[in-house]
Amino acid sequence: MVGLLLLALAAPPASDAAREEFLRYGEIVDVERLGQGVTGTRHATLHLHGVKHGAHVQTVDIQHRPMASFANFEPGFTDSFKYNIAAYEIDRMLGVGMSPVCVFRRFEGKSAAFCWWVDDVLMDEAKRRARRMQPPDRMRHSRQVWRMRIFDQLIYNTDRNQGNLLYDRDWNLWAIDHTRAFRVWPKLARERDVTHIDRDLLERLKALDRKRVEMRTGEWLSRQQIDGLFARRDLIVKRLEERVRKMGEAAVLFDWPREEQR
């Protein structure tokens, strides 16, 4: 009985609040560098209250660099750990549920984002396509992709790729690594991605409150970035409402099953 109790207590935290606490205060017991990218991404193993779990750590903070690369010119280019935290906050305000818990923390003398390491990952989107694997429930998968695309257009994510879309063992879709999001532009990067939306998310988009966004993301986003976010929100809502008028609700809107809410 005691052994079972200790096992239960050692289970990783499940709620957002408990995961935030774990990421902020867990002792760092191991660090591993991931890949060769310029963002300096690390995997850190943390320990707190008898639990060990991984964190995705990023310290990159490039502001207003004139060029992303010689091949990809972008005035005002930014790439920052801050946007992982802002994406998590906005994800939760909208109830999207695809961004892992992410908090601010100091790491090796630098400011950093510590994000919950997604549990039980089966594969990323690149491997899924390479293996030609289909999710067991294709309609559910489509709903998740539509929601992810709306979110990426809202935050103007310029670096969504097959390597930062993950599937866990239940085929939940997780969107990670938002360091190249939150451009200031009052336009949509890919308007054609705004095609379908669940009714709950549409209503939450319409009700998104500027003061609440500033309160939860003002430390990570500039006023211009928040201006851009709300301009894109309006464009997303406008495009969806136009599609409803032209095609009918059934072709654009759907209900998100309650049992799938995360």
Backbone bond lengths (Angstrom), bond angles and torsions (degrees), N, CA, C in turn:
res aa  C-N    CA-C-N  psi(-1)  N-CA   C-N-CA  omega(-1)  CA-C   N-CA-C  phi
1 M - - - 1.468 - - 1.520 110.86 -
2 V 1.344 117.37 -44.40 1.463 120.77 179.02 1.522 110.48 -62.83
3 G 1.346 115.97 -41.08 1.456 119.79 179.24 1.512 111.90 -62.08
4 L 1.347 116.37 -41.25 1.463 119.97 178.24 1.510 111.11 -65.28
5 L 1.339 117.14 -37.86 1.456 121.48 179.24 1.529 110.25 -64.89
6 L 1.317 117.28 -44.41 1.460 120.70 178.90 1.510 111.19 -63.83
7 L 1.350 116.29 -37.53 1.453 120.23 178.40 1.520 110.45 -63.49
8 A 1.360 115.38 -41.43 1.460 119.36 179.69 1.526 110.66 -65.11
9 L 1.340 116.63 -40.84 1.449 119.71 -179.50 1.527 112.11 -67.30
10 A 1.331 116.78 -25.80 1.457 120.42 -177.43 1.522 113.37 -86.24
11 A 1.320 117.88 -0.64 1.461 120.39 179.26 1.526 109.62 -66.14
12 P 1.319 117.98 142.24 1.469 120.47 179.12 1.520 111.31 -58.40
13 P 1.318 118.56 145.86 1.465 121.03 178.84 1.518 111.27 -62.53
14 A 1.333 115.91 144.93 1.461 120.51 -175.83 1.524 113.29 -105.58
15 S 1.333 117.95 -31.81 1.459 119.84 -176.36 1.526 110.79 -80.54
16 D 1.321 116.10 156.55 1.468 120.40 177.74 1.526 110.86 -59.23
17 A 1.325 116.89 -44.31 1.468 120.38 -177.25 1.522 111.12 -62.13
18 A 1.330 117.12 -42.42 1.465 120.29 -179.73 1.526 111.06 -68.54
19 R 1.306 116.81 -35.80 1.468 119.81 178.13 1.528 110.89 -70.21
20 E 1.315 116.74 -36.36 1.468 119.43 175.63 1.529 110.00 -60.82
21 E 1.312 116.72 -45.52 1.466 120.20 179.01 1.528 110.27 -60.49
22 F 1.323 116.74 -44.72 1.459 121.31 -179.16 1.525 110.64 -59.77
23 L 1.327 116.97 -45.24 1.463 120.89 -177.95 1.531 112.18 -68.41
24 R 1.311 116.99 -34.30 1.470 120.14 -178.50 1.527 112.40 -75.64
25 Y 1.318 116.71 -37.58 1.459 119.58 -168.13 1.524 114.67 -117.52
26 G 1.336 117.85 -5.78 1.453 119.27 179.67 1.527 112.02 -63.18
27 E 1.326 115.87 140.71 1.469 121.09 176.96 1.528 109.01 -71.30
28 I 1.316 116.88 132.18 1.460 121.26 177.84 1.528 108.49 -81.78
29 V 1.332 116.21 115.52 1.460 119.75 -176.23 1.528 112.43 -108.35
30 D 1.331 117.51 -13.56 1.462 119.93 178.92 1.517 108.87 -161.71
31 V 1.343 116.54 145.47 1.462 121.71 178.93 1.520 108.64 -136.12
32 E 1.321 115.99 135.40 1.462 121.88 179.19 1.521 108.84 -132.91
33 R 1.306 116.88 131.91 1.459 120.78 176.90 1.521 109.82 -77.30
34 L 1.337 116.23 139.01 1.457 121.36 -178.73 1.523 110.30 -111.17
35 G 1.318 118.19 118.40 1.451 121.76 174.82 1.511 113.10 68.88
36 Q 1.330 113.56 -171.01 1.456 121.09 -176.49 1.525 112.13 -118.25
37 G 1.329 117.08 14.84 1.454 120.71 -175.38 1.519 113.32 -67.93
38 V 1.335 114.91 165.78 1.466 121.04 -177.42 1.525 112.34 -76.64
39 T 1.335 117.75 -11.83 1.463 119.35 -176.36 1.518 112.57 -80.90
40 G 1.333 118.58 -9.05 1.462 120.39 178.06 1.511 113.59 63.98
41 T 1.317 117.67 37.73 1.457 121.60 -177.20 1.526 111.12 -65.60
42 R 1.337 116.30 137.08 1.460 122.38 178.63 1.528 110.30 -126.84
43 H 1.325 114.35 155.12 1.456 121.14 167.36 1.524 106.21 -108.69
44 A 1.318 115.97 120.03 1.465 121.14 178.56 1.522 108.99 -112.22
45 T 1.325 116.29 137.26 1.460 120.97 172.66 1.519 107.98 -97.14
46 L 1.329 116.36 125.06 1.463 122.16 -178.44 1.528 109.96 -111.18
47 H 1.338 114.91 153.84 1.459 121.14 178.78 1.520 109.32 -133.36
48 L 1.328 115.56 128.31 1.469 120.32 178.56 1.529 108.57 -157.21
49 H 1.339 115.83 132.35 1.474 122.13 176.85 1.534 111.72 52.81
50 G 1.313 117.18 41.10 1.453 120.32 177.15 1.509 115.31 79.73
51 V 1.342 117.41 5.34 1.462 121.92 -178.29 1.523 109.84 -112.88
52 K 1.318 116.28 137.86 1.460 121.84 170.86 1.522 108.88 -115.43
53 H 1.326 114.71 137.46 1.466 118.63 178.16 1.518 108.85 -157.86
54 G 1.323 115.88 159.69 1.445 121.32 -178.03 1.515 113.74 -89.34
55 A 1.341 114.99 155.66 1.460 122.57 174.31 1.521 108.69 -133.53
56 H 1.308 115.05 143.08 1.458 123.46 175.19 1.530 106.73 -93.22
57 V 1.312 117.41 114.80 1.465 121.94 -170.96 1.524 110.25 -113.45
58 Q 1.339 115.61 129.43 1.463 120.24 176.03 1.524 109.91 -135.10
59 T 1.331 115.41 137.39 1.466 121.46 -179.95 1.521 112.30 -118.46
60 V 1.322 118.42 -2.33 1.462 121.00 -176.84 1.533 110.02 -55.80
61 D 1.325 116.42 138.46 1.471 120.16 179.07 1.528 109.00 -155.13
62 I 1.317 115.98 71.85 1.468 123.07 179.16 1.526 107.83 -95.70
63 Q 1.309 116.32 119.68 1.457 121.14 -177.43 1.523 111.10 -116.90
64 H 1.317 115.45 127.08 1.468 122.62 171.57 1.528 113.56 58.20
65 R 1.331 116.52 35.32 1.455 118.73 173.05 1.524 108.38 -73.44
66 P 1.323 119.69 133.33 1.465 120.42 -173.10 1.512 114.63 -65.31
67 M 1.329 118.39 -27.00 1.453 119.26 -179.09 1.523 110.96 -135.59
68 A 1.344 115.61 137.00 1.458 120.04 171.36 1.516 109.30 -73.80
69 S 1.299 116.82 -38.69 1.458 123.25 175.53 1.515 106.70 -165.04
70 F 1.296 117.44 169.31 1.449 120.06 178.43 1.523 111.38 -64.34
71 A 1.334 116.27 -25.50 1.463 120.06 -178.15 1.521 113.07 -90.95
72 N 1.314 117.47 -11.30 1.458 120.56 -173.94 1.522 109.47 -138.41
73 F 1.298 116.42 82.60 1.465 121.51 -177.01 1.520 110.14 -76.63
74 E 1.295 115.76 129.21 1.458 121.10 176.45 1.514 109.43 -143.96
75 P 1.325 118.58 106.12 1.466 120.38 177.10 1.528 110.59 -58.69
76 G 1.320 115.95 138.43 1.452 119.91 178.33 1.510 114.33 70.56
77 F 1.323 117.28 25.77 1.460 121.34 -178.83 1.532 110.85 -57.17
78 T 1.328 116.47 134.01 1.461 122.20 174.29 1.519 109.78 -133.68
79 D 1.307 115.05 152.12 1.470 122.04 -179.42 1.524 105.13 -151.89
80 S 1.331 117.80 105.41 1.460 118.89 -169.53 1.522 113.59 -143.01
81 F 1.333 114.46 141.81 1.462 121.89 173.36 1.526 110.95 -57.64
82 K 1.338 116.47 -28.02 1.466 121.48 -176.64 1.523 112.26 -56.98
83 Y 1.325 115.71 -32.44 1.452 119.31 -174.05 1.533 112.39 -73.99
84 N 1.330 117.42 -22.77 1.470 119.10 172.44 1.526 110.42 -62.83
85 I 1.324 115.63 -41.05 1.468 120.18 -179.37 1.520 110.13 -69.62
86 A 1.330 116.69 -44.89 1.463 120.38 178.98 1.523 111.39 -61.99
87 A 1.334 117.52 -40.18 1.464 121.02 179.47 1.523 110.73 -62.99
88 Y 1.325 116.47 -42.52 1.463 120.08 178.02 1.526 111.00 -60.70
89 E 1.335 117.21 -44.69 1.461 120.64 -178.73 1.529 111.31 -62.73
90 I 1.323 117.21 -44.65 1.460 120.40 -178.71 1.517 110.89 -70.57
91 D 1.320 116.61 -37.96 1.468 120.88 174.76 1.520 110.20 -53.61
92 R 1.327 116.90 -46.91 1.461 119.56 -177.80 1.523 112.08 -72.29
93 M 1.317 118.47 -33.41 1.464 120.00 176.26 1.525 111.38 -62.37
94 L 1.335 115.74 -33.36 1.461 120.91 -178.06 1.523 112.81 -94.28
95 G 1.327 117.23 -9.08 1.458 119.91 -178.86 1.506 114.06 71.49
96 V 1.331 117.25 28.16 1.464 120.70 -178.91 1.528 110.69 -70.94
97 G 1.327 117.70 -47.56 1.454 122.10 174.38 1.507 115.21 74.72
98 M 1.335 118.40 28.77 1.459 120.80 -179.86 1.522 113.37 -116.73
99 S 1.316 118.05 -10.42 1.459 121.44 178.74 1.529 109.05 -98.46
100 P 1.323 118.22 127.47 1.467 119.29 177.89 1.528 111.44 -62.36
101 V 1.323 116.10 155.56 1.467 121.64 175.09 1.525 108.97 -54.62
102 C 1.340 116.35 136.55 1.462 120.74 -175.22 1.519 109.76 -146.72
103 V 1.351 116.45 133.31 1.463 121.59 -176.36 1.529 110.68 -135.37
104 F 1.313 114.76 164.68 1.466 121.27 174.55 1.519 109.62 -85.33
105 R 1.340 114.95 141.38 1.454 120.27 175.77 1.527 108.92 -160.78
106 R 1.306 117.41 151.16 1.463 121.93 174.21 1.530 109.63 -81.36
107 F 1.336 115.22 140.86 1.462 120.58 -177.71 1.526 109.04 -146.51
108 E 1.301 116.26 119.02 1.464 122.13 179.51 1.530 111.81 51.43
109 G 1.314 115.23 42.68 1.456 121.55 177.30 1.517 115.07 78.76
110 K 1.330 117.69 6.26 1.464 121.72 -178.64 1.527 110.17 -121.75
111 S 1.325 114.70 158.84 1.459 119.93 171.09 1.520 108.54 -75.93
112 A 1.331 116.26 142.82 1.462 118.97 -174.78 1.522 111.21 -149.76
113 A 1.324 114.72 161.88 1.460 122.20 168.42 1.521 107.70 -104.11
114 F 1.322 115.94 127.47 1.462 122.21 173.07 1.531 107.21 -107.82
115 C 1.322 116.43 116.20 1.463 121.27 -178.05 1.527 110.21 -116.43
116 W 1.317 115.33 143.08 1.462 121.50 -178.99 1.524 110.21 -58.72
117 W 1.325 116.49 128.36 1.457 121.59 177.48 1.527 108.07 -72.21
118 V 1.321 117.21 120.34 1.464 120.97 -174.53 1.526 109.99 -59.66
119 D 1.323 115.75 130.57 1.468 121.71 -177.10 1.525 111.77 -79.45
120 D 1.309 115.02 147.48 1.472 122.66 168.68 1.525 113.25 52.69
121 V 1.326 115.85 48.81 1.466 119.65 -179.48 1.529 110.32 -72.58
122 L 1.319 115.32 127.78 1.462 120.75 175.47 1.523 111.08 -81.06
123 M 1.341 114.78 -46.76 1.459 120.53 -174.94 1.520 108.47 -175.33
124 D 1.324 115.48 168.91 1.455 119.82 170.68 1.528 109.14 -97.87
125 E 1.312 116.33 176.89 1.465 120.36 -176.98 1.519 111.78 -64.55
126 A 1.340 117.69 -33.89 1.464 120.35 179.13 1.533 110.70 -61.96
127 K 1.320 117.13 -45.42 1.463 120.32 179.81 1.524 111.19 -68.66
128 R 1.329 116.58 -36.65 1.471 118.75 178.46 1.521 110.80 -59.82
129 R 1.334 115.24 -44.31 1.463 119.16 -179.12 1.523 111.46 -70.35
130 A 1.326 115.99 -39.68 1.468 119.14 179.66 1.530 110.89 -62.27
131 R 1.324 116.62 -36.03 1.466 121.12 -179.95 1.522 112.64 -87.60
132 R 1.347 115.84 -3.96 1.465 121.97 -179.61 1.523 111.35 55.51
133 M 1.321 114.75 42.13 1.458 120.52 179.46 1.522 110.47 -91.38
134 Q 1.315 116.24 137.70 1.450 121.81 175.96 1.524 109.87 -107.13
135 P 1.328 117.92 138.05 1.465 119.93 176.13 1.528 109.79 -59.14
136 P 1.317 117.75 151.21 1.471 119.99 -179.38 1.520 113.31 -62.90
137 D 1.339 116.74 -27.56 1.464 121.45 178.66 1.529 107.46 -124.09
138 R 1.322 116.66 97.65 1.467 120.42 -174.14 1.518 112.39 -68.00
139 M 1.327 117.33 -33.94 1.461 119.18 179.20 1.521 110.51 -66.49
140 R 1.318 116.21 -41.29 1.470 120.34 177.09 1.523 110.39 -61.75
141 H 1.313 116.44 -42.19 1.458 120.59 178.27 1.519 110.84 -61.14
142 S 1.324 117.08 -43.39 1.467 120.25 178.62 1.517 111.56 -60.63
143 R 1.332 116.89 -41.55 1.465 120.13 178.71 1.522 110.83 -60.40
144 Q 1.325 116.38 -41.60 1.459 120.02 179.72 1.533 111.13 -65.94
145 V 1.315 117.19 -42.13 1.469 120.89 -179.96 1.522 110.34 -64.86
146 W 1.317 118.11 -42.64 1.470 120.29 178.66 1.525 110.99 -60.67
147 R 1.328 115.89 -42.34 1.460 119.30 179.76 1.524 110.57 -66.49
148 M 1.320 117.76 -41.96 1.466 121.80 178.63 1.531 110.74 -61.15
149 R 1.318 117.71 -41.49 1.462 120.92 -179.25 1.524 111.86 -65.52
150 I 1.317 116.97 -39.85 1.468 120.27 176.59 1.525 109.55 -60.86
151 F 1.323 116.30 -46.12 1.457 120.62 -178.71 1.527 111.10 -62.55
152 D 1.332 117.56 -43.11 1.464 120.51 -179.93 1.518 111.87 -64.18
153 Q 1.331 117.16 -36.45 1.466 119.11 177.35 1.526 110.58 -69.82
154 L 1.313 116.76 -36.60 1.467 120.19 178.91 1.518 110.77 -62.12
155 I 1.335 117.78 -45.62 1.470 120.36 -175.97 1.527 112.07 -92.56
156 Y 1.313 117.51 1.91 1.471 123.59 179.53 1.535 110.52 52.24
157 N 1.315 113.94 60.64 1.466 120.30 178.73 1.526 109.09 -80.79
158 T 1.326 117.08 115.79 1.461 121.13 -177.35 1.524 112.73 -93.60
159 D 1.326 117.42 2.20 1.467 119.72 -173.76 1.520 112.31 -130.28
160 R 1.337 117.19 31.17 1.458 117.88 174.82 1.524 108.05 -73.81
161 N 1.314 115.98 126.48 1.458 120.76 179.29 1.520 109.58 -145.94
162 Q 1.317 116.29 172.04 1.457 120.98 -173.87 1.528 112.96 -67.33
163 G 1.339 116.65 -18.66 1.452 119.89 179.97 1.512 113.83 -81.97
164 N 1.333 118.20 -18.05 1.464 118.58 179.41 1.531 112.73 -112.26
165 L 1.338 115.15 24.76 1.455 122.31 166.68 1.528 107.42 -115.09
166 L 1.323 116.72 117.15 1.460 121.67 -173.49 1.531 111.25 -115.81
167 Y 1.329 114.83 149.62 1.464 121.42 174.31 1.523 109.16 -117.52
168 D 1.334 115.62 130.35 1.464 117.80 174.24 1.528 109.38 -90.44
169 R 1.328 116.81 -177.32 1.464 120.74 -172.99 1.524 112.78 -65.13
170 D 1.342 117.74 -19.25 1.464 121.65 176.70 1.527 111.93 -94.95
171 W 1.310 116.29 9.93 1.462 123.86 -178.84 1.531 112.24 62.11
172 N 1.333 115.88 31.10 1.461 119.83 167.99 1.519 108.02 -77.26
173 L 1.317 116.17 138.48 1.458 121.76 179.61 1.525 109.42 -92.78
174 W 1.342 115.68 128.25 1.462 122.03 178.65 1.526 109.25 -118.53
175 A 1.321 116.59 130.63 1.463 122.45 178.06 1.524 108.32 -105.67
176 I 1.327 116.91 114.57 1.465 120.73 -176.88 1.529 110.21 -115.45
177 D 1.334 115.37 168.57 1.463 123.25 172.42 1.530 112.86 63.35
178 H 1.333 115.23 85.91 1.464 121.76 -178.80 1.526 112.32 -110.28
179 T 1.331 118.19 26.99 1.460 120.10 -172.75 1.524 113.23 -67.19
180 R 1.326 117.67 -18.40 1.463 119.88 178.88 1.526 110.99 -111.91
181 A 1.291 115.73 43.82 1.461 122.40 177.73 1.529 109.67 -112.04
182 F 1.327 115.39 -173.42 1.459 123.98 173.62 1.524 113.13 60.45
183 R 1.309 115.55 46.79 1.460 119.40 170.08 1.526 109.16 -67.81
184 V 1.308 116.22 159.37 1.461 120.18 -176.22 1.521 112.24 -83.58
185 W 1.322 117.96 -8.67 1.460 121.15 -170.76 1.535 112.83 -62.59
186 P 1.337 117.78 131.26 1.468 121.55 177.73 1.526 110.96 -87.26
187 K 1.317 116.12 50.93 1.467 122.20 -179.87 1.522 107.83 -149.27
188 L 1.328 115.77 168.46 1.455 120.47 178.35 1.526 109.41 -94.76
189 A 1.311 116.21 137.58 1.456 120.32 179.34 1.526 111.09 -69.02
190 R 1.320 116.93 -39.94 1.466 122.35 -179.09 1.528 108.28 -139.35
191 E 1.308 115.47 83.37 1.462 119.86 -178.70 1.524 111.88 -56.37
192 R 1.338 116.42 -33.25 1.465 119.91 -177.87 1.527 112.73 -65.67
193 D 1.341 117.59 -14.20 1.462 120.20 176.85 1.520 112.60 -78.48
194 V 1.321 117.26 -13.34 1.468 121.19 -179.00 1.525 107.62 -90.88
195 T 1.319 115.77 91.62 1.461 120.68 -174.24 1.523 113.51 -124.12
196 H 1.336 117.45 -41.87 1.454 122.40 -176.61 1.525 109.41 -136.42
197 I 1.326 114.90 153.97 1.467 119.40 177.78 1.515 109.25 -156.66
198 D 1.328 116.66 147.24 1.462 119.07 173.99 1.520 109.00 -79.65
199 R 1.302 115.31 149.45 1.463 121.21 -174.19 1.525 112.34 -59.87
200 D 1.323 116.98 -38.74 1.463 119.75 -179.64 1.524 111.16 -62.12
201 L 1.329 116.73 -45.31 1.464 119.69 -179.25 1.521 110.82 -66.44
202 L 1.311 117.78 -39.01 1.467 120.17 178.26 1.530 110.48 -59.95
203 E 1.314 117.15 -44.09 1.465 119.63 -179.92 1.521 111.31 -66.99
204 R 1.327 117.70 -37.25 1.463 119.85 177.97 1.526 111.43 -69.04
205 L 1.327 116.80 -35.07 1.463 119.88 175.05 1.527 110.48 -61.44
206 K 1.314 116.15 -47.31 1.461 120.43 -179.60 1.533 111.25 -61.15
207 A 1.325 116.33 -35.13 1.463 120.97 -175.16 1.529 113.20 -89.90
208 L 1.337 117.85 -1.04 1.465 120.59 -177.55 1.529 110.15 -55.92
209 D 1.315 115.17 126.59 1.464 121.08 -171.70 1.529 111.12 -101.93
210 R 1.319 116.24 127.96 1.465 121.34 -177.04 1.530 111.88 -60.12
211 K 1.314 117.66 -45.14 1.462 119.80 -177.69 1.519 111.13 -63.82
212 R 1.312 116.81 -37.80 1.467 119.91 179.43 1.523 110.71 -68.31
213 V 1.333 116.31 -39.93 1.466 119.92 177.18 1.525 110.09 -62.90
214 E 1.321 117.06 -44.50 1.464 120.35 179.20 1.523 111.17 -62.14
215 M 1.325 116.77 -39.24 1.461 120.28 -179.04 1.532 111.12 -64.50
216 R 1.333 117.05 -39.02 1.464 120.48 -174.51 1.522 113.93 -92.29
217 T 1.330 117.32 -18.40 1.471 118.67 -177.34 1.519 113.60 -127.37
218 G 1.339 117.93 -0.79 1.457 120.73 -175.22 1.519 114.50 -60.17
219 E 1.325 116.70 -24.49 1.456 120.01 178.01 1.527 111.80 -75.45
220 W 1.343 115.75 -19.03 1.462 120.36 -173.50 1.523 113.29 -112.17
221 L 1.322 116.96 -22.29 1.462 121.05 -177.67 1.521 110.83 -121.24
222 S 1.325 115.76 146.44 1.465 121.10 176.25 1.532 109.96 -80.59
223 R 1.326 115.18 167.47 1.468 119.23 177.03 1.514 110.46 -60.49
224 Q 1.339 117.36 -39.13 1.464 120.92 179.83 1.523 111.52 -64.90
225 Q 1.317 116.92 -37.01 1.464 119.64 178.16 1.523 111.41 -66.93
226 I 1.323 116.16 -38.67 1.464 119.56 178.07 1.528 109.88 -70.16
227 D 1.334 117.64 -36.50 1.464 120.65 173.38 1.529 110.48 -56.37
228 G 1.342 115.19 -47.57 1.460 120.17 179.78 1.514 112.25 -61.59
229 L 1.329 117.05 -40.31 1.454 122.03 178.97 1.524 110.91 -58.42
230 F 1.332 116.83 -46.67 1.460 119.42 -177.32 1.531 111.98 -74.12
231 A 1.319 117.12 -30.61 1.470 119.03 174.56 1.527 109.68 -64.30
232 R 1.329 116.88 -41.26 1.467 120.19 178.82 1.523 111.24 -69.98
233 R 1.333 116.50 -35.56 1.470 119.01 175.46 1.527 110.15 -56.70
234 D 1.325 116.00 -45.94 1.461 119.94 -179.37 1.527 111.51 -63.55
235 L 1.326 117.18 -39.16 1.464 120.72 179.26 1.527 111.57 -67.48
236 I 1.323 117.15 -38.25 1.465 121.21 178.24 1.528 109.81 -63.53
237 V 1.324 116.49 -47.93 1.464 120.43 -179.48 1.520 110.07 -62.64
238 K 1.336 116.73 -43.28 1.465 120.58 -179.62 1.520 111.25 -61.23
239 R 1.331 116.84 -45.66 1.463 119.77 -178.97 1.530 111.08 -64.38
240 L 1.313 117.56 -41.99 1.459 120.10 -179.94 1.529 111.29 -65.80
241 E 1.315 116.85 -40.53 1.467 119.41 179.14 1.519 110.98 -66.77
242 E 1.338 117.16 -35.35 1.470 120.15 176.20 1.518 110.73 -65.84
243 R 1.328 116.91 -40.10 1.468 120.26 178.04 1.531 111.22 -64.99
244 V 1.324 117.16 -37.96 1.459 120.46 177.30 1.516 110.35 -62.76
245 R 1.340 117.42 -43.31 1.469 120.58 -179.89 1.528 111.06 -62.97
246 K 1.328 116.49 -38.52 1.467 120.41 -176.31 1.524 112.96 -81.35
247 M 1.336 116.79 -36.81 1.460 120.54 -169.32 1.529 113.88 -113.63
248 G 1.329 116.59 -15.06 1.452 120.15 -177.02 1.524 111.80 93.90
249 E 1.335 116.04 153.04 1.461 120.80 -176.45 1.527 112.79 -59.23
250 A 1.306 117.24 -40.46 1.463 120.75 -174.54 1.521 112.54 -62.32
251 A 1.329 117.47 -24.69 1.462 121.40 -178.48 1.523 112.71 -86.83
252 V 1.337 117.42 -10.67 1.468 121.04 -173.66 1.527 112.48 -125.53
253 L 1.325 117.14 -42.49 1.458 121.48 -173.90 1.522 111.30 -101.32
254 F 1.329 115.36 148.21 1.451 120.41 175.79 1.523 108.57 -146.29
255 D 1.309 116.20 165.92 1.459 122.01 178.06 1.518 109.20 -99.59
256 W 1.336 116.48 133.54 1.456 121.95 178.11 1.531 107.55 -85.27
257 P 1.334 118.15 117.56 1.467 119.66 -177.91 1.516 112.96 -55.46
258 R 1.312 117.25 133.20 1.468 121.55 -176.97 1.524 112.13 -58.74
259 E 1.325 116.23 -34.76 1.455 119.06 -177.06 1.523 111.93 -70.90
260 E 1.344 117.78 -12.05 1.454 120.56 -179.60 1.521 112.61 -96.17
261 Q 1.334 117.25 -3.95 1.457 118.99 -178.99 1.521 110.14 -65.29
262 R 1.352 115.27 136.00 1.472 120.43 -179.71 1.514 109.58 -110.94
